[in-house]
Amino acid sequence: MNYAFIGLGNMAGAILRGMQTSGRFKDDKVYGFDTYPQAALDLKESMGLIPAGSAAEAAQAGEVIVLCVKPQVMGSVLQDIRESIDQSK
């Protein structure tokens, strides 16, 4: 399965570490986007995350989309990804 994380701060990091240590997701791909590009690069190094160039690109790649953003930016993130999602995600 492919997972997309939009927002790669503390909450996403904790979820990703839990996924990694559980051993249940070792064959899955994890894509991620953050407005701070270094966050994706750090998680690429430590967890094998595949950096995406935009929130829409991450959402397009993922079968499951995990939104890890602050409430005040949720509306703009949803606008950014609206063309990349459908009922199957």
Order of alpha helices (4+ residues) and beta strands (2+ residues): beta-alpha-beta-alpha-beta-alpha-beta-alpha
